[in-house]
Amino acid sequence: MLTKAKDKQTSYEFVMLEELVKEDHLLRKIDKYIDFSFIYDEVEELYCHDNGRPSVDPVVLFKMT
């Protein structure tokens, strides 16, 4: 049976990502001391510069794994 939501969302909540991660979190410490920009040089030859869809930032992909 198909049902439709009767109530619409009428409020917004603004949240800053900085507020979601504690100041003493391990990942903040890692990010402070390690510069991940070297990853761009490592993967540059694996990406085509003039063809294809835009990629996800390789540093973001690395940090997610």
For each residue, the residues with C-beta under 8 A, 3 or more apart:
1:
2:
3:
4:
5: 8
6:
7:
8: 5
9:
10:
11:
12:
13:
14:
15: 19 20
16: 19 20
17: 20 21
18: 21
19: 15 16
20: 15 16 17
21: 17 18 25 27 28
22: 25 28
23: 28
24: 28 29
25: 21 22 28 29
26: 29 30
27: 21 30 31
28: 21 22 23 24 25 31 32
29: 24 25 26 32 33
30: 26 27 33 34
31: 27 28 34
32: 28 29
33: 29 30
34: 30 31
35: 38
36: 39 59 62 63
37: 40 59
38: 35 41 42
39: 36 42 43 58 59 62
40: 37 43 44 58 59
41: 38 44
42: 38 39
43: 39 40 46 47 58
44: 40 41 47
45:
46: 43
47: 43 44 55
48: 51 52
49:
50:
51: 48
52: 48 55
53:
54:
55: 47 52 58
56: 60 61
57: 60 61
58: 39 40 43 55 61 62
59: 36 37 39 40 62 63
60: 56 57 63 64
61: 56 57 58 64 65
62: 36 39 58 59 65
63: 36 59 60
64: 60 61
65: 61 62
